[in-house]
């Protein structure tokens, strides 16, 4: 048995970081699950192998989901990246979750019980995730689980959710279920039915409409699950766009100096550069492109991290001209019911909690993640995962990101990924990013707030 104190977080206190659980576990049965694996990053594969070869025999006994004594907290468990490369986004997501917890308890909780979030820091390290979910289910005895933030952290949690037959609602993951094909997985992300293509389809569609029409493209990706999934989608998009690939390589995720990579790309003289990256290397890529004075006609793509207010402020004018994906901005057509009130609550507490000052990227989708679970529990009056999964598959949910309905592989039925171009960024003051004219939605047309400046150099 893992020996760690159970950490509960009443109300909305200062964000508390709990260490990932550790402990030894005896070998046992792993034959209950058959997975069709495609290529996984070595870190994620190692984490999956370790947990499936080391889970205790008791790990596969299903926890009871019957109603408990009135007033006993209804516990929802998960991991979150509160340290490491995804911490800026993870801590922002956690505050949104705590606001949902407070809002829900203020209106009577769920099934007549107060809700309690139980979470642990996964340190942005996939290897920590399986033990966290085993502890949540076997030691903390949570009633329900949700997925962590991001693809790389969701993949190693999936075998646990599948083995226990738990509903698993992931946050901003990409094509996680293309590996597992699990019926009770649901993705709170705007990807839509083609998640690998969604992050860069708008980028390519915009590019090929420009004059003169671009002909060549360079693809560069970090060696991690999100980036590799997204790069697969890039290849499909550029093929559909009739572009010629002149560079297609990956780099180790921990690479901090990307100037040599940028120079190698520049030697191929591509019209477009599409980058698939996580926060540390997204920052390194922007700096490297500016240091090398590299000026393709259009650059950006599936770059996680550049949506963070703190990172935007750190890079400042270096961002001008870059076109990246995003998931929500306060443009008029995205001011869905409840989102303005949520953002005001979040921004009022962000400085105190030491998290992203604006919260545009993480907050609406993080809150919606728990809204979906809440509405399913309320409608079914149940904590039974099979009933919840059936309900989520069949129904539409009213959330702060608009109506949410799930389709194949648990992805949203329709894509709503934004393409956003930075421009008129003059300083490193974060307050300028409250003005959305510095980050213009250039696609899709239904959310557009301006036209793409092309080529990239003209927006600098």
N, C-alpha and C positions, 0 to 999 in steps of 0.2 A: 504494500500500500504506500502511495506517495505521502510524505509527511510535510505538509505546508499549511499554514494557517489559512482559513477561509477569509477572504477580504471582501467585505460588503461596503457599499458606498451610499450612505443615505443622502437624500436630497441632492443638491448640486453644490458640492464642496469644491475647493481647489482641485484641479486634476491630480489624482493620485496615481502613481506608477507602481504596479506590483511586479515583482520579478517573475520570469517564466518559471514554472514548476520544474523541479528536478527530482531524481530518485531512481532506484534500480527496480527493474521489473523482470519477473521470471519468464522464460520462453513459453510459448503455448501455441494454440491453434491460430492459423492464419488462412485457412482454406475456405472460409465462408464467403469470400468475395473474389470474383474474377473480373479483372480490369483489362480493358483493351488500351494498352499504353502506346502513345505515339512518342515522339521525341520530347523528353523533359530535360530541363537544365540539370546539371549534375548535382547541384545543391538540393533541389526539390526531390529528385529521384532518391538521393541518399536519405532524406528525411522520411520519405514514404517507406523505403525498405526497412529502415531502422524500427519504425513503429509497428509495422505489420509482422516483424519477426520477434517483437519483444512485448506485445500486449499480454497482460495476465489473463488467465482463463475466465476470471469473473468479468472481464471487460465487455463481454458480449451478452451479458444478461440485460435485458431491456429494462430501463427504469420505468416505474409506474407513472402514467400521466393522468391518473384519476384525480378528481378534485380533492384537495386537502382541507384541513381545518380552516374555517372561515377566518380571514384576517392574516393568515400566514402568507408571507411574501411570495409572489409568483416570480420565480427567478429566471432571468434570461442571461445566458452566458456566451462569451466570445473572447477572442484575442484581438488586440489592437496594437498597431505600431506606434508606440509612445517614445521610443528611442530609435536610433539608426536612421537610415536614409529616407524613410517615409514618415518620420516622426512629425514633421510640420503638418502634413495632411492628416495623419492619424489623430493627433491631438485636437485638431479642428473637428474631425468627425465625432470624437468622444464628447466634446461639449454639446454638439447637436443632439447626440443620444441622451445626454443628461437633461437637456431641455425637454425632450420628448418624455422622459421619465417623470419630470416634474409636472408637465402639462397633463399627463395621463393620470397621475395620482391626484391631481387637483380636481379631476372629474370622476373620481371613484375607482380608479385602477382598472384592472381587468378581471372579469368573473367575480367581482366583489372583493378582490384582493389587491393590495398595493403591489406595484411592480418594483422589482429590484434588479438592477444591472450588475452583473459580476463579470469582471474583465481582468485580463492579465496582459502585460507588455510582451509582445512577441519579438521585440527588438529588431524588427524588419529582417528577421532571420527565419527562413522556412523551417530550419531544423528544430526550432522551439515549438512549432505549432501543434504537432500531433500530441505531445505530452500535455499541452494546455487543455486541449479538448477532452482528453481522457480524464484529466483531473476535474474539469467542470462537470462531467457526467457522473463520474464514480465517487468523487470526494465531495464536491460542492452540491451534487444532486440537483442541478438546475432542471427546470421544467422544460425549457426550450433553449435552442441555440440559434445564433445567427452567424454568418460568415464574417471573417475579418475584412479589412480593406486591402484590395489589390490582388491581382492575379497570382503573383509569386507566393502569397501567403494563403490564398484559398486552396490552391491545388493540394498541399499536404494535409489539409483538414478534411478533404472530401472522403477519403477512405473511412474515417471515423464516422462521419455523418451517414454514409451508406451502410456501414456495418450495423449501426444502431437504428437505421431507418428513420432518421431525423429530417424534418424539413430544414433546409439550409439556404438562407437568403444571403447571397454574397453582395459585397459593396464594391462597385466600380472595378469588376474583374473583366477580363477579356477571354472569351471562348474557353473558359475553365471546363465547361461540361462537354466540350468536343472530345475530351479524353475519356470521360467517365460515363456519359449517357445516363445520368441518374435522374429519375422522373421527379424527385422532390427537391431538385436544385432550381433556384430562381435567382436571376441576376438583376440587382438594382443598379443599372447602368444604361446609358442611352444608346447602346450599341445596335440593338435591333437584330433581325434574323441572320445577318452576316457579320458577326462581331469582329472577325479578323480584318475584314475590309473596311469597317465603319470608320475607323480613326483617320484614314487617309483617302477615302473615296471622294469626299468633298474637295480635298486639296487637289487631287488629280483632275477631277471634273472642271474645277476652276482653271487650272493651268492650261488645259488643252483648248480652252476657249479664248486664250489670250493671243494677241498679235504683236510680233510674229509668233506663230505657234511653236512651242518648245518641241524638240525632237529627242533629246537624250536625258537620262535620269541616273543618279547615283543613289543607292540604297545602303544605309549603314545602320547597324543594330547592335545593341548590347547583348551579351550572351546570358540572357535571363528569360523567364517564361513569357512575360508580357511582351518584351521586345521581339522575341522570336515569333510569337503568334501574330503580332502586328506586321512584321516583315513579310510573313506569308501573304497577308492581305494586300500589302503594297504591291507585291509581284503580280497578283491577280488584277489589281487596279491599273497598273501601268501597261499590262498586256492588253486590257480592254481599251485603254486610251491610245494604243498604237505607238507607244514610246519605246525607244531602244535603251536597254540597261547597259551602262558602260562601267559600272562599279557596283558590286554587291558583296559586302563583307561584314563580319561582326568583329567586335572587340570585347575583351574581358570586362565584365560589369564593374570591376573595381578600378578601372583605368582612370587616373586623375588628370593626365596630360594627354589631350587629344589633338594637339597640334600636328604630330606626325600623321595621324589619321586624316586630318583635314588636308594636309599637303598632298597626301596620296590621292585623295578624292579630286583635288584641284588639277592634278596632272591629267586626269581624264576629261577635263573641261565639260562637265555636264551642264545642261540648261537648268535642271531641277535637282535639288538634293532633298531626300526624304530621310528623316532621322527617327529611329525608334529607341527610346531611352527612358531611364528612370532619373529621379531628381539630381543626384550628384553629377552624373555624366551629362544630363541636359544642360546644367550650368557650365560644365567644362566645355561642352560643344559650342555654346554661344561665345564663350571667351576665346576659344581656339579659332573660330571662324573670323572673329574680329582681329585677333592677333595676326593671323595669316593674310588679312586683307582680301579674303576670298569673297567674290561677288557673283554667285550664280544668279540666274533670272528669278528664282523662287526657292525658298528654303524653309524648312520646318517639318511638320508632320506629327507623328505620335510621340510627343515629348512630354512625359509626365514631369511635373514640378514647376514648369513655367507658368502654371495657373496660380501658384502660391503667391500671396501678396508679398511676403518677406523676400522671396526669390526675385519677384518682379522689381522690388525696390533695390535689391542688391545689384542687379544687372542694369537697371535704369535704361539709358539711351542705347545700350548695346542691343536691346531687344527690337529696336525699330526695324520694321520690314519683315520680321519673322512671322510666318503664318502657321499656327498650331491648332490642334483640336482643343475644344473645351466642352463643358457639359451644362453650364448654366451661367448666364449673366443677366443683370437686371434690365434687359431691354424690354420695351413695353409688352411685346407678345409673349414674354415668359413670366409675367407677373401673375401667376396662377393663385387661386384662392388660398390664403393662409401664409404664402411665402413672405410677403412683406412684413407681417407681424413676427414671423420666425426670425428673419434677418435682423430686425430691430432688437429683439431679445438677445440674439447671439452677439451682435456688435456691441451691445451695452456691457456684456460680460467678457468680451474677448481680451481686452487689455488686462483685466484683473487675472484672468486665467493664463495669460501669456501665450495666446494662440493667434492664428492668422486673423489680422485685424478686420478683414472684410468677409471672408468665409464664402465667397461666391462659388468656389469649386466644390467644396466638400459638404457644406451644410445642408442644402436642399435635398440632395440625394441620400445623405445619411439619415435625415429625419424621415424621409419617405421609406427607407428600409424598414424602420420600425412601425410606420403607419400601415404598411402592407400586412405585417404580422398581426398587429393590433386588430385590424378590420377582419382578418380571417378568424381570429380567436373569438371576437365578438359575434360574428355571424354564425359560427358553428357552435358557440357556447361549449367549446371543447379545447383540450390541450393534446388531443390525439393527433399525432403527426400525419397519419394516413388521411384522416378527415381534413386536416388543414391543407395538406398537399393537394387533395382533390378540389378543395374550394379555391385555392390560389390559381390553379390551372384554368378553372372555368369562369372566373369572374374578373371584372374591371374594378380598379381601386382608385378612389379619389385621394390625391396626395398633393403636397406642395410643389411637385414638379408636373402637375397636371394628371390626366387620366393615365393609369398604368395597367396594361394588359400584357400577359406573357404568352409567348409563342413557343416555337420549337427550341429544344435544349434549355428551356427556362429563360431565354433571352426575351427582351421586349419585342412585341409583335411588330413594331415599327421603329426604325432608327431616328434619332434626333440629335446626333452628334453635331456640334458646331465647328466651324472653321473661323478662327479669329486672327486678325492681323494687328500687330502692334504698330503704332505710329504716334508722332508728336510727344514721345516720352522725352522730357527735357532734363530731368534731374533724377536723383535717387530717393526722392521724397515719396513715401508710400501713399500719401493722401491724393496724389494726382490720379491714382488708379480707381478712385471713387468715381471719376469722370470716365464714363465708358467710351468717350471719344478717343481715348488712348488705346483701346482694345476693341476694334470694330468687327462686328459679326459680318463676315462676307459670304457665308453659306450656312445652312440652306436658305433658300429664298424666303420661306415663311417666317424666319427670324432675323433676316438681314437688316443691319443698321448702317451699311455703307458698302462701297464698291472696293474691290481689290486694287491696290496700287501695284503695278507691274511695269518693269521689273523691280525686284527687291531693292535695288540700290536707290531708286527714286523715293522710297519711303524712309530712307536713313537721314 
